[in-house]
Amino acid sequence: MSKDAVDTAQAVATRTDAAQAPADAGDAGYSKDLKARHVNMIAIGGAIGTGLFLGAGGRLHNAGPALALAYLVCGIFAFFVVRALGELVLYRPSSGSFVSYAREFLGEKGAYVAGWMYFLNWSTTGIADITAIALYTHYWSMFTSIPQWTLALVALAVVLAVNLISVKIFGEMEFWFAIIKVATLVGFMLIGIFLLATQHKVDGHTPGLSTIADHGGVFPHGLMPVVLVMQGVIFAYAALELVGVAAGETAQPEKVVPRAVNSIMWRVGLFYVGSVVLLALLLPGSVYSADESPFVTVLSKIGVSGAGDVMNMVVLTAAMSSLNSGLYSTGRILRSMATAGSAPKFTARMNRSQVPYGGILLTCAVCVLGVGLNYLMPSQAFEIVLNVASLGIISTWVIIMLCHLVFVRRAKAGMVERPAFRLRFSPYTEIATVAFLLVCLGMMWNDPEVGRKTLLLIPVIAALLVAGWFGVRRRVSATADQELSQLTK
């Protein structure tokens, strides 16, 4: 429903009716099969991924121990985003999540931009995931003879099948993926603490504060490298917003969502910041590299046999989890958009298991293009799509905060009612978060090889969005008018 339609409906309805949250037509037909443990683990899975298991190595090499500070700062702003989304979820649970809220608070154009930028994020992330899965699988000699594009296609087919069966199967898969990731991190942290407590040498270095002090301190390369890794760190936190999407398919969102959102902060502190601090205390930053998981680097230096195999399995799991989440979330988002007229009609279709298969298949089709990219440019595929995805992530988070700003403004005007679970210090928190995200986006210009080229894509993406809007605006307007007539009957 467009913003104008909502305002008109409120003018003709009674004050009681106006205070009620309008329903999203895209929410009809879903099962409520996700349990509290599923949503909690989806929150954990969104907070822990390849950005930590693999990406932290290269970032430690570039930024040094100060990477822990970068993870902390980005984690705080990520928490603000999820807290704002959590408040909107409790106001009105919706599988359309922030696209549904953008429709209500920013109008149809806002929902259109939010939805297609999120689709851009996850469809390109999906390509990155299947590329990563193929690369990780090649680690084992038994798979090296299989072409990279073939492994990517097999991975896509497996995860697609899981998503199409039922949301319960998706929840179970994410639950066990998250268990594997958490168990691995806890196991590593226990080993790291043992090495610190016993002063056991790691690659000739005695672990402790001296490892940091003797190799350039907390900022061995200055402040700028720490600032430049912020964009990559934000990508590491991508998928936290899945909590909002999953809430639309759980029976008691008012109980499940606050618990899941609040736990994100300590998970960020424990798993991200704690792990990076441990890594920095065990080995100098210069020892780590982007080509190897930092956890494998440490374990291999103390002679743990099979460390590479174990960690490769974990990063493979993380990539499968990300692909699984991407297909799940875009299916729901596209269905919400389709019911409003801003996405193809077939993406609104659901199967007998109440799964929006149309949107999932559309995302899958883009990922198939990624299989072709793996065939044509196997060495460059991952880097190309990863940077395009970052534009979608930042735009999604900005839109969530803008929705919350308008929501709070309407609450103050008595048009809606805020739940008890709230983002504090509005509007300053939202403004600071949006400013931080835009600064991180602008910092990509300092990376001429990849970041600058990514920023130059923004005008191209904007032109495509404008052209697309002119293609769907009549259908969107007709759908909004139809909803308005039903609301005012």
N, C-alpha and C positions, 0 to 999 in steps of 0.2 A: 504494500500500500504506500502511495507517495506521501510526502510530508503535507502537501496541500490537501490531500484526501483526509488525512488524519485530523488536520486542523478543522476542516469543514465538518467532519463527523462530530468532533467535540463541540462545535458551535450549536449543532442541532440536537445533540443528545442531552440527557440530564446530567447533572454534576456527578452523580453516582456512576453512571455509565462511562462518563469521560475519564473518571479516575481509574477505570479498569484497563488493564493492559490489553491492547488489541492482539488478536490471534494471528499467527502466520499460517496461511493456507498450506505452506510447504511442510508444516509439522504433522499434518494428518496422516494416519496410516502406519506410523512407526510402532514397533514393539517397545517394551520397556525392560529388555532383558539384561541390560548392563547392571551388574551388582556393584556395591560399594568398593569391593576389592578390585574390580576391573577398573573403575574410575581412578582409584588411588594409584594403581600401577600404571595407568595411562599417563597420569601426571608425572610419575617417576620416569617413565619411558621417554616422555617429552623433554624432561630435564637432563637426561643422560643419553648421549649418543656418540657418534663418531667424532664430533667436535672435541670431545674429551679424550676418548680412547685412541684416536689417531692424530687429530689436529693439534693437540697440546704439545707434541714434540717439536714441530717447526716453530710454534709460537714461543716456546721456552728458549729455543736457540736464538730467536730474534730479539725477544724482550727481556729475557732473564727472569729472575724470581719475581719481578714486578708484575708478571703475568697474573699472579694470584690476585693482585689489586684490580687488574682489568676484569677478571672474572667476577670479583666482588661487586664492582661498580655496575657492570652490565647486568649482573644478577639482581641487584636492587631495582633497577629500572624494569627488568623483565617481571619482577614480582609486582610492581605497580601496575603493569599492563594486565597481568592475570587477575590481580585483585579487582581492578576496574571491570574486567570481563565477568568475574565471579559475581559482582554486585548486579550487573545487568542480567545475568542468568537467573538469579534469585528473584529479580523483578518479573522476569518472564522467560522461563526455560524454552529454548528453541534449538532444534537441530540445525537450523539455518544460522545460528549463533550470531556473530558480529555482522553478517550480511543482513540478517533480519533486523538487527538493531540499527544498522545504517539506514535501512529503508524507513524505519520509524522516525529516526532523529536527524538524518541528513538528507532524506528524500530518495527518490528512485535513482537519481544520478549517482548519489553516494553509494547506494547498494550495488549498483552496476560496476562502479570502479572497484569497490571492495571485493566483490565476488570474482571478477576476472583477474585482478592482481593476485588474489589468493590462488586461483587456478594456475596462473603463471608460476607462482612460487612452487606449488606442489607437483605440477607436471614436469617442470624442469628439475626439481629435486628428485622426482621419480627417475628421471634419466640418469642423474648423478648416482642414485642408489643402485640401479641395475648395473651401471658401469662399475661401481665400487664392489658389488657382489661378484662380478666376473673377475675383477682384479684380485680380490681376496681368495677366490676359489683357485686361481692359477698358482697360489702359493704352494699348494700341494702338487707334487709331481704327477700324480695320477690324472690330473685335469689339464696339465699344460698343453697337451696335444689338441684339446677342444678349443675351437675359435672363441674369442672373447664375446662376439655377438651371439653365439649359440647359448652360452651360459647366461647372458643377459636375458635372452628370450625365455629360457626355462624358468629363471627366477621370477620373471614377470607373470608367467602362466600360473605358477604355484600360488603366488600371493593373490592374484586375481581370483582364483578358484576359492581360496579361503574367504575372501571378502564377499563373494556372491552367495555363499552357503547361508550364513546368518550373522547377525550382529553378535550373537552369543559366542560363536566360533572366533570372530575377530577379537572379542574381549578376552577370551581364553588365551589366544595366541599372544596378544600384547602382555597379558599377565605373566606368562612364562618367559617371554623375551626380557621383560623388566627384571624378573627374578634372577636371570642369568647375569644381567649387567650389574645389578646391585651386589650379588654374591661375589662377582669378580673384583669389584671395587673394594668391598669390605675385606676380602682376602688379601689384596695388595696392601691396603692400609695397615693391616695387622702385621704383615711382613715388614713394611717400612718402619713401623713403630718399634718392632723387635730389633731391626738393624740399628736404629737410633739409640735404643736403650742399651744395647750391648757394644756399641761403637765398632761394629763389624765393618771392616773396610769394604768399600764398593769400588772396584776398578782402581785400587790404590789410594782412594780418597777416604778419609775418616769422616763419616756423616755427622752433620751438625751445623751450627751457625758459621763455623770456620769455612765450610764449603762455599757459603755465600760471600763472606767477608774477604776471602782470599782470591776471589775471581770477579772483582769489580763491584761487589755490593749488590744491593737490591735493584739498582738501575745501571747495569754494566754498560749499556749502550746509550744511556740518556733517556729522556722522557718521550721523545718522538716515536721510537719503535713501539712503545707501550700504547700510545694513542692510535697508531696505525693498525694494530692488531684488533682494535675494538670492533671493527666491522665483522671480522671473522669470529670473534667471541659472540657477537649477537647471533650469528648464524648457528653457533653451537647451541644456543638456547631456543632456536626455532622449534615449533611443535608444542610449546607450553600451552598455546591457545586451544589445543585439542580438548582440554577439559571442558571448555564451553560448548563444543560440538557434541561431545559425549553426554553432556548433561541432559540433552533432549531425549535420550533413550535410556534414562534411569528412572526408577519409580519414585525415588525420594531425593530430588536434587537439593532441596532445602537442607538436608542433613549431610549429603555426600559432598557437595561442592565446597562449602566453607572448610571442611576438614582437608580436602585435597589441595585447595589453594593455599591455606596457611602452612601446610607441610612443605610446600615448595621452597620456602625461604631457608629452612634449616637443611634441606637436601642440597641446595645450592652451596651453602656454607660448608657442609660436611664433605660432599662428594667433589665439587669443583675446586673450591678454594683450598680445602684440606688436602686433596690429592696433589695439587700443584705445589703447595708448601712442602709436602713430603718429598716430591720429586726434586725440588730445588735444594732441600737439605741433604739429599742422598748423593747427587751428582751435580757438577757445574752445568750451567745452561748450554755451554758450547758442545757438550757431549751428545746432547739430544739432536734429532734431525727430523725433517718433515717426512722422510721416507720410511720411518719406523715408529711404531707405537712407543711412547716414552716408558710405558710399563714393561714392554719387552726389553727395552734398552737396559733398565735397572735389573730385571730378573736374569738377563743373559750375562750381566757383569758379575753376578754372584754365583754363576754356574748352575742355575736351575734348568735342568733338561726339559725340553718340551714346552718352554715358556712361549716360544714363537707360535707353536701350534695352538695352544690354549687361547692366547690373545687374538690370533687370527680368527678363531672360531667366534670370539666375543664381538669383534668388529664386524664380522659377517652377520652375526645376529642383530647388531645395532642397525646395519644397513637394511636388513630384511624388515625390521621393526618400523623403520622410517618409511619404507615403501608401503607397508601394510597400512600405516596411519594416513599416508597421503591419499591412497585410493579411498579409504573410509571417509575422510573429511571432505574431499572434493565431491564425492557422490552426494553427500548431504547438502553442501553449499550450493551445488548446481541445481539440485531439486528445488531449493528455496527460490533460486533465481528464476527457474523455469516457470514456477507457479505465478511469478510476477511478470513474466513475459520477456525477461532480459537474457534468457538462455534458451537454447534449442528445446523444443517441446519434448523430444524423446528423453531428455535428461530428467524429466519428472516421473518417468515410469518406474514402478516397483515390481519385484517378483513376488512369488507366493510366500517367501520368507521375510517379506517387508523390508527388503534391501533395495535402495534406489540404484538399480543396475545401469540405467542409462548414463548417469553422470560418471559412474565408475568406469564404464566402457569408453567414454570420451577421454578421460584421463589416460586410460590404458592405450588408446590410439596414439596419443602424443608420445607416450613412453615407447611405443613401437618405432616411432621416428628416431628415438634415442638408440634403439637397437641398430638402425641404419647408420647412425652417427658412430656407433662403436665399430661398425664394419668399415666405414670410410676413414675415420680418424681415431683409432683406438687409443692413441697416446694423448690426445687433446680433448677427448669427449668430456672427461670429468671436470676439467678446469673451465671449459666454456659454459656449461650449464650451471655450475655452482654459483658463478657471479651474477647470472641473470636471476637466479632464485633469490639472491640477497635483496634485490629491488622489491620483490614481492613480499618478503618478510617485513622489511622496514615499513612499507606502505600499509600493510595489514595492521601492524602495531599502532601506527599513527592514527588510522581510522578508528580503532578501538578506543583510543583516548579521546578523540574528537566526539565520538558517540557518547562517551561518559560525561564530557563537558556539557553537552546539550541536555542530557538526561538530568543532571544535577540542576541545571538552570530551570528546567520544567518542574522539577520537584519543588524548587523554591517558589515557583509561581502557583503551586498547588494543583498542577495538572496531572502529576503522577506521584506515587509514594515510594520513597527510598526504603529498601529493606534494612534491617539492623546490621547486616554484614556489609560494611562500606569501605571504600577507599578514602583514607583520611586526607585532610588538608587540601581539599578541592577548592579552587581550580589550580592552585600552585603545583600540585603533584602532576596533573596532566600537562600543564604548560612546560614544566621542567623536563618531563619525559619526551614530549614531542621535540623540544629543542635539542635534547641529547641525541635522539635518533637522527635528526636532520644534520647535526654536526658530524656524526659518524658517517653518514652518507656522503657529505661533502669531503671528508678526509680521504675518500677513495681516489680523489683527484691526484693525491700525492703518489699514487702507484701507477706510473705511466704504462706498465706492461699489461696490466689486467684491469685495475680499478678505473682508470680513466676511460678505457674503451667501454666499460660497463655503464658509466655515467652517460656516455654519448648515445647509449641505447634509449635513454629516457624520452627524448623527443620522438623517436620512432614508435615506442610503446604508446605515448600520448596520442600520436596521430592515429594509430590503430584503434585505440579506445574511442576517440571522437567519431571515426568512421563507423565503428560498430554501433555506437549509440544512435546515430542517425538511421541505422538499419533496423533498430528494435524499438525506437521511441513510440511509434504508433501502437504497437502491440502492448507495450508497457502502459500507455495511457488508457487503452481500451480495457485492460485488465484492472487497472486502478479504479476506473469509473464503475465497472461491474461490482467490485468489492464495496465501493462507496454506496451504491444503490442497495446492496444487501444489508449494509450496516445501518442504514437510515430507515429501513422498512419498519 
